[in-house]
Amino acid sequence: MPSDSSGSNTADSQTRLSAPGISTSIRQWRALFTKPARHELFPAGTWRALWLGFQSWLVFWALLVMLAVVSWVLTASQPAMAATTWRDAMMVGNGAFAMSFGATFTATTLKFSLVPWGLTCLVGVLLTVSLRAAKPASPWALLWGLLAFVLPAGLCLGWARTHLSVWTAFVTLGIFALVVFLAVARRLSWWNLGEVFPGGEPWPWLVLTGRLVRVLSRITLGVSALALLAGVVCGWGDMTRIWVSLHPDWVGSVALAFGVLAYLPTLLGWTASWLVGSGFTVGQNTVFSPGQVISGDLPPVPFLAWLPHTPVGWWPVAIPVIAGILGGLLMSRRHEVPLSDTMLSLALMLAILLGGGFVIISAVSGSLGPGRLIAVGPTPATLYAGVIAWGVPFGATLVLAHRRVAVAATRFSYKITGKNVDALPTTELNL
């Protein structure tokens, strides 16, 4: 019986054709993991980035430690400080450094976990500006500069492990390094995020999502800052009385001012939660919201004098709604993305708001001391209230003011009024 050799020939030819393709793919993958040359590992700007990264850590850490040591020197003669040494003061300063990255202090009746994000932002700005000045010529140079900061910072967190819980601080330090890397890299010539997308450019709806998140974040930050400034003006007299009652010397005044600045981002988060109506708590069984204020005994901390003393009504809830509508109107005139892609961008934006809001609410919550101060921060309803108050008006206005919706609404109005739809002026729209 004659055998059909076409099948075997086809299989042999496919084998011969596929073998080079497989070997080529293997060579390509190996090329990705080849050992980099010395000039690739240490490109131009590496040593400057190393020095500036290390210098950023040193300046910030030394500032906190010196403030703690000077405070100890001025109070060492008091009986309560008789058993302490300058090494204990250094540990306090190092503990403040660790707490700026999320380390927590826990004792039998005391827990302190409210992160001073102002210090984190301060060192973040210092490190970002320093690494930008280094002008690293490649990602390797930038990574070396970050390593020069992260390595000594990690050693400081390890030292603080003797009296603080630091595992969250290590996680925060990693996220901090990633954020600084992106903030520095996006301004450099070798950074091109479009290479990872087909066609060499990000999708328009994804670009629009980034713009929407940035615009809404800036609007929220600006409105919250204005509301916080109003609280500072109203509570300035009470803050001054608290400050005078503490009788601080010049070192104490510097420490108090440093503490106010350290918790300024936290206060902005509390103000944003107050604006959406859900409010925040400063201790168990307390509520600070526009329509309700249930207060209690608070520690003599100057910035707590900025908290609202009486309810003002629910009218502040209209502020984020109006701001969201104005922001939506502004953005609707500044993009050419089709309506379907705009809807996709809004869906992704709302998802980012939910995720980012959860992270922010968790970040500005914690414990401020013993007893009833074990829980401070925004109420659980803040997440959903914030999305409804900020995101929904912003997104709805962006859709309703879209040019395609405007054209459809105009045509509909012409039809119900009996006018000639064909007489409408036509424009070429990318729909």
QUIUR-V286231 format. One record per run of one state. SS is the DSSP state (a for helix, b for strand, c for the rest). FROM is the first residue (numbers start at 1). LEN is the number of residues. Records with the same first field share a line. If there is no record, write none. Layout:
# QUIUR-V286231
SS->FROM-LEN ; FROM-LEN
This chain:
# QUIUR-V286231
c->1-5 ; 33-5 ; 42-4 ; 76-3 ; 82-4 ; 100-4 ; 107-4 ; 113-4 ; 135-4 ; 161-4 ; 166-1 ; 186-7 ; 197-1 ; 201-3 ; 235-1 ; 246-4 ; 263-1 ; 276-4 ; 283-4 ; 289-4 ; 295-7 ; 307-7 ; 333-6 ; 364-2 ; 367-1 ; 369-2 ; 375-1 ; 379-3 ; 401-2 ; 417-4 ; 424-8
a->6-27 ; 38-4 ; 46-30 ; 79-3 ; 86-14 ; 117-18 ; 139-22 ; 167-19 ; 193-4 ; 198-3 ; 204-31 ; 236-10 ; 250-13 ; 264-12 ; 302-5 ; 314-19 ; 339-25 ; 371-4 ; 382-19 ; 403-14 ; 421-3
b->104-3 ; 111-2 ; 165-1 ; 280-3 ; 287-2 ; 293-2 ; 366-1 ; 368-1 ; 376-3
